[in-house]
Amino acid sequence: MGLGVLGLETQAQKRIWPSAVGRAILAHMAQPLLEYCFDIVCPYAYLGSTQIESLTQKHDAALKWEPVLLGGILKGIGRDPFFTTKMPEAKMRHNFNDMMRWADHFDVPLKIHPRHPVRTVTVMRSLLVADTPTAMIHALYRAYWIDNRNLDQPEVLAEVLDEAGYNGSAIVAETQNPVIKQGLIDRTQRAIDRGVFGVPAMFVGDEMVWGQDRLPFVETLLRGEVL
């Protein structure tokens, strides 16, 4: 015999399913999630990474790091992965000044790698091997954007990981696992499918914000407000 026949359906549904107002309250109470798409090779993603944790803590939000391959994204959208090395001199000079101004604004160190851009495919795979720990992300950013280590050399990458407290040689070896390789490809493609065209790309729900200079917009979304 159905609940409707007994005249209990409405009460049962109220116990199981919240009302529209209740659902809105639950959605508001749920902890917001910020997804941060990044590649170690990008200076602006590095700059954003120095701010994103304090921002999420301020708004009691969860943070999910999303390693992607910037070169793969650029290829996927039909753009030259080395476009930054082919810009007019005036624009290259402006980009350099812009990076340094943002580093000063955030009060963080930044030193351009003499071989930039260095290939980071193994670096990004190593993060997947270790399940993307925050401490490793910061160690790799520091190695590239402060110490200018040659992370494209496996022995240097392993050394950096060892210094950060990980088993560097084991992690670097595991980056050759086909599952790890495909995992980075899949993550990069998912980012493209979501509309990512560069990093840092930040998602709150389905809303994307691009660039460390747009963190105020991320805060707006974390507050539950509409852009």
C-alpha positions in Angstrom: 0.0 0.0 0.0 1.5 3.4 -1.0 2.2 6.2 1.3 -0.2 8.4 -0.6 -3.1 6.0 0.2 -2.3 6.4 3.9 -2.1 10.1 3.5 1.5 10.0 4.8 3.4 10.8 1.6 3.8 14.5 2.3 5.2 13.9 5.8 7.5 11.2 4.6 8.8 13.4 1.8 9.4 16.2 4.2 11.5 13.9 6.4 13.5 12.7 3.4 13.7 15.7 1.1 14.3 19.2 2.4 12.0 22.0 1.0 13.3 24.4 -1.6 14.2 26.8 1.2 15.9 24.0 3.1 17.9 23.0 0.1 19.1 26.6 -0.3 20.1 26.7 3.3 22.0 23.5 3.0 23.8 24.7 -0.1 24.8 27.9 1.7 26.1 25.9 4.7 28.1 23.5 2.5 31.8 24.2 2.5 32.8 25.9 -0.7 35.4 24.2 -2.9 38.2 26.0 -4.8 39.9 24.0 -7.6 43.3 25.4 -8.6 44.6 24.3 -12.0 48.3 24.9 -12.3 51.6 23.9 -13.9 54.9 24.6 -12.1 56.3 26.2 -15.3 53.9 29.2 -15.1 55.0 32.2 -13.1 51.5 33.5 -12.6 50.4 30.1 -11.3 53.3 30.3 -8.9 52.3 33.8 -7.7 48.7 32.6 -7.2 49.9 29.6 -5.3 51.4 31.8 -2.7 48.0 33.4 -1.9 45.5 30.7 -2.5 45.8 28.9 0.8 45.2 31.9 3.0 42.3 32.9 0.8 40.6 29.6 1.2 41.2 29.6 5.0 39.8 33.1 5.2 36.5 31.9 3.6 36.6 28.4 5.3 36.8 26.8 1.8 38.3 23.5 0.8 41.2 23.6 -1.7 41.8 21.1 -4.4 45.1 21.3 -6.4 44.6 20.3 -10.0 47.9 19.5 -11.8 47.7 20.0 -15.6 50.2 20.4 -18.4 50.2 23.9 -19.7 51.8 22.9 -22.9 49.2 20.3 -23.5 46.4 22.9 -22.9 48.0 25.3 -25.3 48.4 22.6 -28.0 44.8 21.5 -27.3 43.4 25.0 -28.1 45.7 25.5 -31.1 48.2 27.8 -29.5 52.0 27.6 -29.7 53.3 26.4 -26.3 56.3 28.6 -26.8 54.5 31.8 -27.6 56.0 33.6 -24.7 59.5 33.3 -26.3 58.2 34.7 -29.6 56.6 37.9 -28.4 57.8 41.4 -29.5 60.6 42.7 -27.3 58.4 45.4 -25.8 55.7 42.9 -24.7 58.4 40.5 -23.2 59.8 43.5 -21.2 56.3 44.4 -20.0 55.5 40.8 -19.0 58.7 40.6 -17.0 57.9 43.9 -15.3 54.4 42.7 -14.6 55.6 39.5 -13.0 58.0 41.4 -10.8 55.4 43.9 -9.8 53.0 41.1 -8.7 55.8 39.4 -6.8 56.4 42.7 -5.0 52.7 43.2 -4.4 52.4 39.7 -2.8 55.7 40.2 -1.1 57.1 36.9 -2.4 60.5 36.1 -4.1 60.6 35.5 -7.8 63.6 34.9 -10.0 63.2 34.1 -13.7 64.8 30.8 -14.6 67.6 31.4 -17.2 66.2 28.4 -19.3 62.6 29.3 -18.9 60.4 27.7 -20.0 61.7 24.4 -18.8 59.9 21.2 -19.7 57.8 20.1 -16.7 55.9 17.0 -17.8 57.9 14.8 -15.4 57.5 17.3 -12.7 53.7 17.3 -13.0 53.6 13.5 -13.2 55.6 13.4 -10.0 52.8 15.3 -8.3 50.2 12.7 -9.5 52.4 9.9 -8.2 52.5 11.5 -4.7 48.8 12.5 -4.8 49.5 16.2 -5.1 50.6 17.1 -1.6 50.7 20.8 -0.8 54.2 20.7 0.6 55.5 19.1 -2.6 53.9 21.8 -4.7 55.5 24.5 -2.8 58.9 22.8 -2.8 58.7 22.5 -6.6 57.6 26.0 -7.1 60.5 27.2 -4.9 63.0 25.0 -6.8 61.9 26.5 -10.1 60.9 30.2 -9.3 63.4 31.0 -6.5 66.3 28.6 -6.8 66.1 28.1 -10.6 66.8 24.4 -10.4 66.7 22.4 -13.6 63.7 20.3 -12.9 63.6 18.7 -16.3 66.7 16.7 -15.3 65.5 13.6 -13.4 68.4 13.5 -11.0 67.7 17.2 -10.0 64.0 16.6 -9.6 64.7 13.5 -7.4 67.1 15.6 -5.3 64.5 18.4 -4.8 61.9 15.8 -3.8 64.4 14.2 -1.4 65.1 17.6 0.2 61.3 18.0 0.7 61.1 14.7 2.6 59.9 12.4 -0.2 61.5 9.4 -1.9 62.6 11.3 -4.9 64.1 8.4 -7.0 61.1 6.2 -6.4 58.7 9.0 -7.4 60.6 9.9 -10.5 60.8 6.2 -11.6 57.0 5.9 -11.1 56.4 8.9 -13.5 57.1 6.5 -16.3 54.1 4.3 -15.3 51.6 4.4 -18.2 48.8 5.0 -15.7 50.4 8.1 -14.4 51.2 9.4 -17.9 47.6 8.9 -19.0 46.4 10.4 -15.8 48.1 13.7 -16.6 46.8 13.6 -20.1 43.2 13.0 -18.8 43.4 15.8 -16.3 44.7 18.2 -18.9 41.9 17.3 -21.3 39.3 17.7 -18.6 40.6 21.1 -18.0 40.3 22.0 -21.7 36.8 20.6 -21.7 35.9 22.9 -18.9 37.1 25.9 -20.8 40.7 26.3 -19.4 43.0 28.1 -21.8 45.8 28.9 -19.4 46.9 28.8 -15.7 46.2 29.5 -13.0 42.6 28.6 -13.7 40.4 28.5 -10.6 36.9 27.0 -10.3 34.3 27.6 -7.7 31.5 25.3 -8.9 31.3 25.7 -12.6 32.5 29.3 -12.6 36.0 29.8 -13.8 38.4 32.6 -12.9 41.7 33.0 -14.7 44.8 34.7 -13.4 46.4 35.6 -10.1 45.2 39.2 -10.7 41.6 38.1 -10.4 41.7 36.6 -6.9 39.2 39.2 -5.7 36.6 37.5 -8.1 37.5 34.2 -6.5 36.7 35.7 -3.1 33.3 36.9 -4.4 32.4 33.4 -5.5 33.6 31.8 -2.2 31.3 34.2 -0.4 28.5 32.7 -2.4 27.9 35.8 -4.4 27.4 36.0 -8.2 30.0 37.7 -10.4 
